[in-house]
Amino acid sequence: MRITGKVVYQNLNGGFWGIVANNGNEYLPINMPEQLKKEGATVAVQLQEVDMMSMYMWGTTVRIISFHTLMP
């Protein structure tokens, strides 16, 4: 799937990075690239849902296939 959204840092359970899509859905990447770890960055990403549990209990667990940042 392809989404556009904002990168967020959640300071829960030790902290983690996620993406909140423009439609409000929350995604928890298991392979968040360092280039995307910028609070509030607008990104377009291609994701693949991953069937695994996360200790964070936040969002849908996904793997990032490709990405790029968008200008504001």
MARDOMI-998794 format. One line per 5 residues: number of its first residue (from 1); their letters; for each residue z, x, y of N, C-alpha, C, O. Coordinates in nm, 4 decimals. Example, Ala and Ser with C-alpha at 12.3 -4.5 7.8 and 13.67 -1.06 7.14 Angstrom:
// MARDOMI-998794
1	AS	0.7800,1.3190,-0.5690,0.7800,1.2300,-0.4500,0.7800,1.3200,-0.3300,0.8465,1.4236,-0.3319 ~ 0.7080,1.2850,-0.2250,0.7140,1.3670,-0.1060,0.7870,1.2900,0.0030,0.8039,1.3409,0.1138 .
//
This chain:
// MARDOMI-998794
1	MRITG	0.0000,0.0832,-0.1175,0.0000,0.0000,0.0000,0.0000,0.0875,0.1236,0.0466,0.2014,0.1202 ~ -0.0511,0.0353,0.2299,-0.0533,0.1068,0.3586,0.0321,0.0301,0.4582,0.0229,-0.0922,0.4684 ~ 0.1149,0.1030,0.5313,0.1991,0.0400,0.6327,0.1984,0.1239,0.7600,0.1648,0.2423,0.7587 ~ 0.2361,0.0599,0.8687,0.2618,0.1279,0.9955,0.4041,0.0905,1.0335,0.4442,-0.0252,1.0204 ~ 0.4798,0.1876,1.0802,0.6180,0.1595,1.1156,0.6842,0.2757,1.1869,0.6178,0.3693,1.2316 .
6	KVVYQ	0.8164,0.2683,1.1969,0.8954,0.3705,1.2663,0.9884,0.4408,1.1683,1.0452,0.3796,1.0779 ~ 1.0019,0.5702,1.1892,1.0937,0.6515,1.1097,1.2351,0.6292,1.1632,1.2578,0.6291,1.2842 ~ 1.3290,0.6104,1.0713,1.4687,0.5899,1.1097,1.5574,0.6818,1.0265,1.5264,0.7146,0.9120 ~ 1.6684,0.7223,1.0871,1.7706,0.7955,1.0132,1.8893,0.7029,0.9988,1.9417,0.6525,1.0982 ~ 1.9319,0.6801,0.8760,2.0465,0.5946,0.8471,2.1653,0.6837,0.8122,2.1585,0.7624,0.7178 .
11	NLNGG	2.2718,0.6717,0.8867,2.3895,0.7551,0.8647,2.4866,0.6841,0.7698,2.6021,0.6590,0.8039 ~ 2.4367,0.6524,0.6500,2.5163,0.5863,0.5473,2.5194,0.6744,0.4233,2.4200,0.7399,0.3919 ~ 2.6300,0.6773,0.3533,2.6403,0.7530,0.2269,2.5870,0.8955,0.2384,2.5162,0.9420,0.1489 ~ 2.6189,0.9640,0.3444,2.5730,1.1014,0.3618,2.4455,1.1138,0.4413,2.4056,1.2249,0.4763 ~ 2.3796,1.0017,0.4711,2.2606,1.0018,0.5554,2.1304,1.0142,0.4781,2.1232,1.0831,0.3763 .
16	FWGIV	2.0279,0.9467,0.5278,1.8947,0.9536,0.4668,1.7906,0.9056,0.5669,1.8233,0.8384,0.6648 ~ 1.6652,0.9408,0.5414,1.5516,0.9006,0.6240,1.4800,0.7838,0.5586,1.4686,0.7772,0.4362 ~ 1.4323,0.6926,0.6403,1.3563,0.5785,0.5914,1.2479,0.5405,0.6897,1.2334,0.6023,0.7952 ~ 1.1721,0.4386,0.6544,1.0671,0.3862,0.7417,1.0848,0.2351,0.7482,1.0963,0.1680,0.6456 ~ 1.0869,0.1825,0.8706,1.0905,0.0382,0.8903,0.9509,-0.0029,0.9361,0.9051,0.0358,1.0437 .
21	ANNGN	0.8843,-0.0820,0.8520,0.7480,-0.1257,0.8820,0.7477,-0.2213,1.0011,0.8503,-0.2801,1.0352 ~ 0.6315,-0.2357,1.0634,0.6188,-0.3262,1.1774,0.6573,-0.4695,1.1424,0.6971,-0.5457,1.2305 ~ 0.6462,-0.5076,1.0146,0.6830,-0.6437,0.9737,0.8318,-0.6546,0.9377,0.8772,-0.7610,0.8957 ~ 0.9084,-0.5449,0.9539,1.0523,-0.5463,0.9288,1.0939,-0.4991,0.7906,1.2131,-0.4793,0.7670 ~ 0.9996,-0.4803,0.6980,1.0348,-0.4306,0.5643,1.0838,-0.2867,0.5734,1.0349,-0.2087,0.6551 .
26	EYLPI	1.1803,-0.2523,0.4896,1.2400,-0.1188,0.4891,1.1968,-0.0430,0.3653,1.1967,-0.0973,0.2549 ~ 1.1597,0.0842,0.3843,1.1125,0.1682,0.2743,1.1920,0.2975,0.2720,1.2180,0.3587,0.3756 ~ 1.2302,0.3378,0.1509,1.3085,0.4596,0.1297,1.2245,0.5593,0.0515,1.2192,0.5526,-0.0713 ~ 1.1580,0.6526,0.1215,1.0744,0.7518,0.0518,1.1584,0.8530,-0.0252,1.2588,0.9032,0.0253 ~ 1.1162,0.8823,-0.1479,1.1854,0.9839,-0.2276,1.1306,1.1230,-0.1958,1.1873,1.2235,-0.2388 .
31	NMPEQ	1.0213,1.1288,-0.1211,0.9584,1.2570,-0.0877,0.9223,1.2624,0.0608,0.8079,1.2909,0.0963 ~ 1.0203,1.2348,0.1470,0.9964,1.2315,0.2918,0.9607,1.3706,0.3421,1.0443,1.4608,0.3367 ~ 0.8368,1.3906,0.3915,0.7966,1.5218,0.4424,0.8766,1.5603,0.5674,0.9120,1.4743,0.6480 ~ 0.9039,1.6875,0.5825,0.9775,1.7366,0.6996,0.9094,1.6953,0.8295,0.9770,1.6668,0.9283 ~ 0.7749,1.6917,0.8303,0.6995,1.6574,0.9509,0.7301,1.5159,0.9999,0.7122,1.4865,1.1181 .
36	LKKEG	0.7761,1.4280,0.9102,0.8041,1.2899,0.9486,0.9492,1.2662,0.9870,0.9836,1.1566,1.0312 ~ 1.0332,1.3638,0.9718,1.1767,1.3460,0.9979,1.2065,1.3592,1.1470,1.2725,1.4529,1.1920 ~ 1.1544,1.2603,1.2225,1.1757,1.2533,1.3670,1.2108,1.1090,1.4006,1.1256,1.0203,1.3946 ~ 1.3359,1.0866,1.4358,1.3842,0.9514,1.4667,1.2918,0.8818,1.5661,1.2622,0.9357,1.6727 ~ 1.2462,0.7613,1.5304,1.1632,0.6807,1.6194,1.0153,0.7104,1.6149,0.9384,0.6431,1.6836 .
41	ATVAV	0.9712,0.8091,1.5366,0.8283,0.8414,1.5284,0.7524,0.7236,1.4684,0.7972,0.6638,1.3706 ~ 0.6380,0.6904,1.5266,0.5528,0.5857,1.4722,0.4565,0.6506,1.3744,0.3881,0.7475,1.4077 ~ 0.4518,0.5965,1.2540,0.3721,0.6576,1.1479,0.2873,0.5533,1.0750,0.3213,0.4351,1.0699 ~ 0.1775,0.6000,1.0196,0.0961,0.5211,0.9274,0.1029,0.5946,0.7947,0.0713,0.7134,0.7870 ~ 0.1440,0.5240,0.6905,0.1617,0.5896,0.5614,0.1013,0.5062,0.4496,0.0968,0.3833,0.4552 .
46	QLQEV	0.0553,0.5776,0.3483,0.0140,0.5123,0.2244,0.1266,0.5366,0.1258,0.1670,0.6507,0.1033 ~ 0.1772,0.4287,0.0669,0.2945,0.4350,-0.0203,0.2628,0.3838,-0.1591,0.1707,0.3048,-0.1798 ~ 0.3424,0.4317,-0.2538,0.3378,0.3790,-0.3891,0.4816,0.3442,-0.4259,0.5707,0.4287,-0.4174 ~ 0.5037,0.2195,-0.4667,0.6376,0.1774,-0.5045,0.6813,0.2519,-0.6300,0.6021,0.2718,-0.7222 ~ 0.8088,0.2932,-0.6328,0.8646,0.3679,-0.7442,0.9724,0.2818,-0.8092,1.0582,0.2261,-0.7408 .
51	DMMSM	0.9675,0.2715,-0.9408,1.0644,0.1898,-1.0135,1.1859,0.2746,-1.0483,1.1986,0.3257,-1.1596 ~ 1.2750,0.2883,-0.9502,1.3985,0.3628,-0.9726,1.5053,0.3125,-0.8779,1.4746,0.2585,-0.7716 ~ 1.6271,0.3297,-0.9152,1.7407,0.2878,-0.8341,1.7790,0.4014,-0.7390,1.7575,0.5192,-0.7679 ~ 1.8353,0.3632,-0.6268,1.8814,0.4604,-0.5290,2.0283,0.4346,-0.4997,2.0730,0.3199,-0.5005 ~ 2.1022,0.5390,-0.4742,2.2429,0.5225,-0.4402,2.2614,0.4638,-0.3004,2.3712,0.4204,-0.2656 .
56	YMWGT	2.1550,0.4620,-0.2203,2.1659,0.4158,-0.0822,2.1617,0.2640,-0.0686,2.2119,0.2103,0.0302 ~ 2.1033,0.1937,-0.1646,2.0948,0.0481,-0.1592,2.0370,0.0011,-0.0260,2.0910,-0.0881,0.0396 ~ 1.9264,0.0634,0.0117,1.8596,0.0309,0.1374,1.7096,0.0397,0.1131,1.6605,0.1433,0.0682 ~ 1.6382,-0.0639,0.1411,1.4929,-0.0603,0.1342,1.4358,-0.0517,-0.0067,1.5083,-0.0467,-0.1061 ~ 1.3039,-0.0501,-0.0109,1.2280,-0.0359,-0.1348,1.2002,0.1122,-0.1574,1.1511,0.1800,-0.0672 .
61	TVRII	1.2303,0.1625,-0.2748,1.2074,0.3035,-0.3058,1.0574,0.3276,-0.3257,0.9920,0.2589,-0.4042 ~ 1.0045,0.4266,-0.2530,0.8604,0.4545,-0.2552,0.8342,0.6046,-0.2580,0.9222,0.6860,-0.2298 ~ 0.7107,0.6384,-0.2927,0.6608,0.7758,-0.2829,0.5509,0.7737,-0.1767,0.4648,0.6857,-0.1782 ~ 0.5535,0.8697,-0.0851,0.4497,0.8802,0.0178,0.3299,0.9520,-0.0420,0.3421,1.0634,-0.0929 ~ 0.2124,0.8866,-0.0355,0.0886,0.9437,-0.0868,0.0167,1.0209,0.0236,-0.0294,1.1329,0.0017 .
66	SFHTL	0.0074,0.9609,0.1421,-0.0519,1.0279,0.2579,0.0113,0.9683,0.3836,0.0704,0.8603,0.3801 ~ -0.0023,1.0411,0.4949,0.0610,0.9953,0.6188,-0.0042,1.0600,0.7401,-0.0711,1.1628,0.7293 ~ 0.0166,0.9984,0.8548,-0.0098,1.0629,0.9822,0.0749,0.9937,1.0890,0.1074,0.8754,1.0787 ~ 0.1093,1.0710,1.1913,0.1877,1.0151,1.3002,0.0911,0.9563,1.4034,-0.0216,1.0030,1.4197 ~ 0.1385,0.8532,1.4719,0.0570,0.7844,1.5711,0.1125,0.8111,1.7091,0.2330,0.8298,1.7260 .
71	MP	0.0257,0.8129,1.8067,0.0699,0.8293,1.9445,0.1330,0.6988,1.9908,0.0901,0.5913,1.9490 ~ 0.2350,0.7068,2.0771,0.3016,0.5831,2.1246,0.2107,0.4961,2.2077,0.2523,0.3899,2.2540 .
//
